[in-house]
Amino acid sequence: TRAQLRKQFAAISHKAGSVLPEDMQALREEAGKREIVLYTDGMYAEEKALATLREAGLPQPGHIFTETEGTSLPELRKAVFYAFRKDAFLLLAHTPELLSRPLFYQIVEEYQIPLRSLTFPWMCRRNLKLMQAMTLYQLTMDN
C-alpha cells in the first residue's frame, strides 16, 4: 500500500554512493583481506566475472555460487550464508533482472554481510535499502 511504501521510504538513507566500474581500487579497499565469494545469476558468464577480477588485480574468489534455478534463488541463499559464516565479502555478477526481484533483497538483508556488484556500481551494502525501495516502487507502479 502507499502508506507502507511511505514508511519504507522514510527509513531510507538519503545518501547514495557509487563506484565507477573502472575504479576497482575502491572495491579492493572494501573487500580488504577478506575472502571473496562470487555469486553469478546464471545469466552473467562466470568466466567474464573472473576475467574482470583478474584485470582489476583482485584475488580470485575462494568459492563460486552460480544460479541454475530462477525462482527461489537457492544459490544466492547459499552464497550469502557462506559469506556470513566465513566473514567473507560477497561479490555479485548479475543481469539487471536480479535487482528487480524483491526476494533478492530479502535474502541479502537477512545477514549483514559486505557486498558489492561487479555489474552495477551502485549496488552495495550502503545503498541496499534505497535499491529495495526503488524496486518496490516500480512493482507497485507496474501493478
Secondary structure, DSSP 8 states (H G I E B T S, - for coil): -HHHHHHHHHTS-S------TT-HHHHHHHHTTS-EEEEE-SSS-HHHHHHHHHHHT----SEEEE---SSS-HHHHHHHHHHHHHT-EEEEE--HHHHT-HHHHHHHHHS---EEESS-TT-BGGGHHHHHHHHHHHHHHH-
